[in-house]
Structure formats: C-alpha cells, structure tokens
Amino acid sequence: MNDKIASHGAERTFSDSEQLISSTDVDSTIRDCNDHFVNISGFTRDELIGQKHNIVRHNDMPAKAFLGLWTYILEGKPWMGIVKNRCKNGDYYWVDAYITPIFSNGKITGFESVRRKPKKEDVARASKLYARLKAGKGIPKFSKVRKREVFLLLSSLALAALLGGVLQALGFSSLSWVGVLGGLIGYAGVWYSNRRDLKGLLEHMPHAFRDDTAMLTYTEDSGLYGQVKISILSDAAHLNTVVTRLEHGAQDVAEQASEAHVLSTQATNECVISRLKLSRWPRLFMK
C-alpha cells in the first residue's frame, strides 16, 4: 500500500460495543481474526490470514511506540496503547489496543490483540505525541512534571510571600520569614502525603502495565499520578480481555456443538434410510 495514500485517507470508526480481535504467532503472522476486524480493515479474511500483522500498520505510527510493545510482550507481559491502523483502501481507524501473550506449556506461542473504540481525548493526545516522535523530537520533558504539582508549589510560594509581606507591613518583620517557611513546609507535607498514598496504590498493582510513551496517550499526568491512572486502566483492559476470551471460547464451543449436532442428525438420517432400504430386501424375496 502506498504510505502517502494511507496518510491522507478518511477516518473510519466503529461502535462502542464492537471489539476488533486478532491473534498471531510469535512471528506476528495473523492466525485468526473476528468479523469486526475484517470489516473495518477493508481486507477479506483470506487476505489477512497468513499475512504479517503490519499489513494494517499506519505510516503515522512512530517506531518508538512499538519498541515498548515488543519489549513487553516478548517478556510475557501485556501491552496497551492508542494505535492508528490503516485500511486496504488507504482509510484509517484508531483503536485502544490491549495485547497479551498466548502461552502453551509455559512457552509463548503467539499474541492476541483486543481493540476497543478509543476516547476522543486519547486520540488527540496520541496524534500530537506521535507527530512529535515522528519528527524526532522525543517525549516532552515538561510532561514528566505534574502540572498541578507545579501550580500547587507556586500557589504555596505566593501565599507564603503574601503572608510574609503582611507580617512585615504590620511591623513583625522578624516573623515574615516564618510565614514563608510555614508555607513551604505545608506544601512539602501535602506533597509527601500524596506521593506516599500513590506509592501504596502502585504496590497493590505490581503487575500492571506502565509505559511512559503509552501513558502520555491516556492522561495529561505523568510520574506517580500517571502511573496510577494507566495501572487502573490496564487492569480494566485485562479484565475486559479475560471476559472477551471467555465469550469467544463459549461461542466457539456453541458453533462446534451446532456442527456436531448437524453431523449427528445427518448420520442418524443416513442410518435410518439405510435400515429402511435393508428392510425391503426380505419382502422382495417373499414375493
């Protein structure tokens, strides 16, 4: 597919209730995919099965976004992220992807991706971030400092300076620094308490997904605040994937049971017909 065409196609969307599912082997060759994935991709199922999964990779996706993906899944860990995929005719669609390794006898034998419709604000953040990465600018440094923490610090300093100025104007010049110091100590106490609580939350989610690049597509925050948010989101995505696998497995069992019922009915009918035919032979000899 021409990358220039793929970068200027129309956007396609899908409903909140739909989930695009595909599975690959360890070499990223597509082994299976559901109808929703086939429909939005524009390819036929035969055109997808046996092909590398990058058949739907969009040129706007930076390589750095996928480095974290392979690092996680090859270590047997899940990965999640906002991804822009391309269709056969050059259109594109955004997904909120959650990819997990598939194990057999303790070894990774493939990968499964469950994709949901992403939030508009997540797509907006991802578009801006990926354009920046494609331009070689790297991850924004200021994003590593939580903006609300900076605002709280500046507010505390302003209030402390104001208190110091009031004390000095009232003739308590010796106490003006006490006001400034009190404001700083108050800020430090709030900051330390918040970080302690956040670290406590993260300790209860030791296996949750955390990646700086992916985190910036899901939240404006970074650091501990961003890690907590993406950890909660990844746990929710993991639960959704487990439920989806159970539903998909139940559907497969139902389809197999239906096929078995059809085959059983056919075999029974053939047996009855065969017996009827055999029952006619004695009558022929009796005539």
RALINGI-V808636 format. One record per residue. N is the residue number from 0. RES is the residue in three letters. PSI is psi in whole degrees, -180 to 180 (none if undefined). Layout:
BEGIN
n=N res=RES psi=PSI
n=N res=RES psi=PSI
END
This chain:
BEGIN
n=0 res=MET psi=142
n=1 res=ASN psi=122
n=2 res=ASP psi=-32
n=3 res=LYS psi=-39
n=4 res=ILE psi=-43
n=5 res=ALA psi=-28
n=6 res=SER psi=-13
n=7 res=HIS psi=19
n=8 res=GLY psi=177
n=9 res=ALA psi=152
n=10 res=GLU psi=136
n=11 res=ARG psi=150
n=12 res=THR psi=169
n=13 res=PHE psi=166
n=14 res=SER psi=161
n=15 res=ASP psi=-26
n=16 res=SER psi=-15
n=17 res=GLU psi=145
n=18 res=GLN psi=129
n=19 res=LEU psi=117
n=20 res=ILE psi=136
n=21 res=SER psi=155
n=22 res=SER psi=147
n=23 res=THR psi=169
n=24 res=ASP psi=-173
n=25 res=VAL psi=-17
n=26 res=ASP psi=11
n=27 res=SER psi=25
n=28 res=THR psi=129
n=29 res=ILE psi=126
n=30 res=ARG psi=-32
n=31 res=ASP psi=156
n=32 res=CYS psi=152
n=33 res=ASN psi=174
n=34 res=ASP psi=-36
n=35 res=HIS psi=-41
n=36 res=PHE psi=-43
n=37 res=VAL psi=-46
n=38 res=ASN psi=-46
n=39 res=ILE psi=-25
n=40 res=SER psi=-27
n=41 res=GLY psi=-9
n=42 res=PHE psi=161
n=43 res=THR psi=164
n=44 res=ARG psi=-40
n=45 res=ASP psi=-31
n=46 res=GLU psi=-20
n=47 res=LEU psi=-45
n=48 res=ILE psi=129
n=49 res=GLY psi=-6
n=50 res=GLN psi=157
n=51 res=LYS psi=146
n=52 res=HIS psi=-18
n=53 res=ASN psi=5
n=54 res=ILE psi=-23
n=55 res=VAL psi=10
n=56 res=ARG psi=133
n=57 res=HIS psi=145
n=58 res=ASN psi=-21
n=59 res=ASP psi=-11
n=60 res=MET psi=121
n=61 res=PRO psi=148
n=62 res=ALA psi=-31
n=63 res=LYS psi=-29
n=64 res=ALA psi=-30
n=65 res=PHE psi=-13
n=66 res=LEU psi=-43
n=67 res=GLY psi=-37
n=68 res=LEU psi=-54
n=69 res=TRP psi=-33
n=70 res=THR psi=-43
n=71 res=TYR psi=-54
n=72 res=ILE psi=-29
n=73 res=LEU psi=-20
n=74 res=GLU psi=5
n=75 res=GLY psi=17
n=76 res=LYS psi=153
n=77 res=PRO psi=160
n=78 res=TRP psi=146
n=79 res=MET psi=154
n=80 res=GLY psi=163
n=81 res=ILE psi=122
n=82 res=VAL psi=140
n=83 res=LYS psi=119
n=84 res=ASN psi=159
n=85 res=ARG psi=151
n=86 res=CYS psi=171
n=87 res=LYS psi=-38
n=88 res=ASN psi=5
n=89 res=GLY psi=-8
n=90 res=ASP psi=175
n=91 res=TYR psi=163
n=92 res=TYR psi=146
n=93 res=TRP psi=145
n=94 res=VAL psi=153
n=95 res=ASP psi=100
n=96 res=ALA psi=142
n=97 res=TYR psi=114
n=98 res=ILE psi=131
n=99 res=THR psi=146
n=100 res=PRO psi=150
n=101 res=ILE psi=126
n=102 res=PHE psi=147
n=103 res=SER psi=119
n=104 res=ASN psi=39
n=105 res=GLY psi=0
n=106 res=LYS psi=148
n=107 res=ILE psi=121
n=108 res=THR psi=-5
n=109 res=GLY psi=-171
n=110 res=PHE psi=147
n=111 res=GLU psi=137
n=112 res=SER psi=125
n=113 res=VAL psi=121
n=114 res=ARG psi=133
n=115 res=ARG psi=169
n=116 res=LYS psi=126
n=117 res=PRO psi=162
n=118 res=LYS psi=149
n=119 res=LYS psi=-40
n=120 res=GLU psi=-31
n=121 res=ASP psi=-40
n=122 res=VAL psi=-41
n=123 res=ALA psi=-44
n=124 res=ARG psi=-42
n=125 res=ALA psi=-42
n=126 res=SER psi=-45
n=127 res=LYS psi=-43
n=128 res=LEU psi=-45
n=129 res=TYR psi=-35
n=130 res=ALA psi=-39
n=131 res=ARG psi=-45
n=132 res=LEU psi=-39
n=133 res=LYS psi=-31
n=134 res=ALA psi=-1
n=135 res=GLY psi=21
n=136 res=LYS psi=-17
n=137 res=GLY psi=179
n=138 res=ILE psi=135
n=139 res=PRO psi=128
n=140 res=LYS psi=-37
n=141 res=PHE psi=-21
n=142 res=SER psi=-16
n=143 res=LYS psi=-10
n=144 res=VAL psi=122
n=145 res=ARG psi=124
n=146 res=LYS psi=-38
n=147 res=ARG psi=-28
n=148 res=GLU psi=-41
n=149 res=VAL psi=-43
n=150 res=PHE psi=-42
n=151 res=LEU psi=-41
n=152 res=LEU psi=-48
n=153 res=LEU psi=-38
n=154 res=SER psi=-41
n=155 res=SER psi=-41
n=156 res=LEU psi=-41
n=157 res=ALA psi=-45
n=158 res=LEU psi=-39
n=159 res=ALA psi=-43
n=160 res=ALA psi=-39
n=161 res=LEU psi=-43
n=162 res=LEU psi=-41
n=163 res=GLY psi=-39
n=164 res=GLY psi=-40
n=165 res=VAL psi=-45
n=166 res=LEU psi=-39
n=167 res=GLN psi=-39
n=168 res=ALA psi=-29
n=169 res=LEU psi=2
n=170 res=GLY psi=6
n=171 res=PHE psi=56
n=172 res=SER psi=-31
n=173 res=SER psi=-20
n=174 res=LEU psi=-3
n=175 res=SER psi=-38
n=176 res=TRP psi=-24
n=177 res=VAL psi=-40
n=178 res=GLY psi=-44
n=179 res=VAL psi=-46
n=180 res=LEU psi=-38
n=181 res=GLY psi=-40
n=182 res=GLY psi=-42
n=183 res=LEU psi=-40
n=184 res=ILE psi=-39
n=185 res=GLY psi=-43
n=186 res=TYR psi=-44
n=187 res=ALA psi=-38
n=188 res=GLY psi=-44
n=189 res=VAL psi=-44
n=190 res=TRP psi=-46
n=191 res=TYR psi=-42
n=192 res=SER psi=-42
n=193 res=ASN psi=-45
n=194 res=ARG psi=-37
n=195 res=ARG psi=-43
n=196 res=ASP psi=-41
n=197 res=LEU psi=-41
n=198 res=LYS psi=-36
n=199 res=GLY psi=-40
n=200 res=LEU psi=-43
n=201 res=LEU psi=-32
n=202 res=GLU psi=-25
n=203 res=HIS psi=-5
n=204 res=MET psi=60
n=205 res=PRO psi=-25
n=206 res=HIS psi=7
n=207 res=ALA psi=153
n=208 res=PHE psi=133
n=209 res=ARG psi=117
n=210 res=ASP psi=129
n=211 res=ASP psi=-42
n=212 res=THR psi=-49
n=213 res=ALA psi=-35
n=214 res=MET psi=-37
n=215 res=LEU psi=-11
n=216 res=THR psi=-15
n=217 res=TYR psi=-19
n=218 res=THR psi=155
n=219 res=GLU psi=-16
n=220 res=ASP psi=163
n=221 res=SER psi=-169
n=222 res=GLY psi=-147
n=223 res=LEU psi=-38
n=224 res=TYR psi=-45
n=225 res=GLY psi=-39
n=226 res=GLN psi=-40
n=227 res=VAL psi=-44
n=228 res=LYS psi=-47
n=229 res=ILE psi=-27
n=230 res=SER psi=-43
n=231 res=ILE psi=-43
n=232 res=LEU psi=-40
n=233 res=SER psi=-36
n=234 res=ASP psi=-39
n=235 res=ALA psi=-41
n=236 res=ALA psi=-37
n=237 res=HIS psi=-44
n=238 res=LEU psi=-41
n=239 res=ASN psi=-39
n=240 res=THR psi=-41
n=241 res=VAL psi=-46
n=242 res=VAL psi=-42
n=243 res=THR psi=-41
n=244 res=ARG psi=-40
n=245 res=LEU psi=-43
n=246 res=GLU psi=-42
n=247 res=HIS psi=-40
n=248 res=GLY psi=-40
n=249 res=ALA psi=-38
n=250 res=GLN psi=-41
n=251 res=ASP psi=-43
n=252 res=VAL psi=-41
n=253 res=ALA psi=-41
n=254 res=GLU psi=-42
n=255 res=GLN psi=-38
n=256 res=ALA psi=-38
n=257 res=SER psi=-42
n=258 res=GLU psi=-41
n=259 res=ALA psi=-38
n=260 res=HIS psi=-42
n=261 res=VAL psi=-46
n=262 res=LEU psi=-40
n=263 res=SER psi=-42
n=264 res=THR psi=-42
n=265 res=GLN psi=-43
n=266 res=ALA psi=-40
n=267 res=THR psi=-45
n=268 res=ASN psi=-42
n=269 res=GLU psi=-38
n=270 res=CYS psi=-43
n=271 res=VAL psi=-45
n=272 res=ILE psi=-42
n=273 res=SER psi=-40
n=274 res=ARG psi=-38
n=275 res=LEU psi=-40
n=276 res=LYS psi=-42
n=277 res=LEU psi=-33
n=278 res=SER psi=-16
n=279 res=ARG psi=-24
n=280 res=TRP psi=-45
n=281 res=PRO psi=-35
n=282 res=ARG psi=-34
n=283 res=LEU psi=-39
n=284 res=PHE psi=-24
n=285 res=MET psi=-17
n=286 res=LYS psi=none
END
